[in-house]
Amino acid sequence: ESSSSALANAKRLKDSKTIFLGNIDWKLSKRVLRRACDALYGKVSSIRLQKPKNSLDPATGEKINNSGFAHVTFDTIEIAEKAVRMNGEELLGRKATVDWA
């Protein structure tokens, strides 16, 4: 990768308000996740939950609301940076994976 494209990528990441949020409970709804992210990180502007292929867990028969990850967009870059710095901390009982989207 050339240094100019690496710089462009770093700038894109730095200017982004959107993060990848992984290792979330499959049963979480968008509403519950939004409230938790608002409380832990800061004001959320939108959440995109990855929909599961099957709506029921084949092992337990429980309803599945997501595929274990989401993309969260915050109101400011500073809030997104805070969230990324909190990678590995607990969110709703699970160790969250947080990175730039």
N, C-alpha and C positions, 0 to 999 in steps of 0.2 A: 504494500500500500504506500502510495507516495505521501510525502509530508503534507502537501496541500490538501489531499483528500482526507487525511487523518485530522488535520486542523478543521476542515469543514464539518466532519462528523462530530468532533468534540464541541464545536460551536452549536450544531444542531441539538446535541444532547443537553448542553448548558441552557439553551433557549427554550427547551421543551417544558411544558407543564404536565406532560403525561408520563405516567409510570406503569410498569408491569408489576402486578401484585400476584404472587404465586403462593401455593400451599394453603389455599383457603378451603374451608369446609364446604363440601358439595351441597349441603343443605341450606347454605346462606342465601337469602334473597338479596336483591339489589338494594332494597330499603335498609335492611339491617347492616349491610356492608357500607353503605353511604354514611349512616349514622356513626359507625365505628371509625371510619376514616376521618370524618369531620372532627370527632372527639380526639383522636390520637395524633393526626397530622395537621389538619387545618381544613379550611373551606373547600369542599369538592364542587366542581362545576358539572362533571358528568362521570358516569361509570358504564363501562361496557363489559358485561359478564359473558364469558364464552358459554354458549348453550351446550348441554350434553347431547350425545348421540341417542342415549336412552334416558327417559325421564324417571325410571325406577332403578335402584341399585339391584343388580341381579342376585347378589348374595343375601341381602336383607329385605328387599322389597320396599325400602324406604324411598321417598321422593327425592330426586336430585334436581337442584336448581341451577347448577353450573358445573363446569368441567375442572374446577380447582384453581382457576386463575381469572384475572380481570385486568382491564386497562382503566386506570383512574386518572382523570384530568382534574387538576386543581385550579383555583382562581389565580394563583401567582406562581412564578418560577421558584420563589423562595420556599413556598410550601412543598413543592415537588422535591426540591433539594433536601429539605428536612426529612421527607418521607424516605428518600434514597439513603440518607445517612442512618436511618433507623432500620435498615436491612437486618433481618435476623431477630428482631424483637417481636414479642408476642402481640398478636392481633386476634381477638376473639378466641383465645385458648390455643392458638397454634403459632408456631414460629414462622413469621411471614418472610417470604422472599420478595424483596423490593429492588427494582432496577429501572433504569431508563427504558422506556418503550421504544 
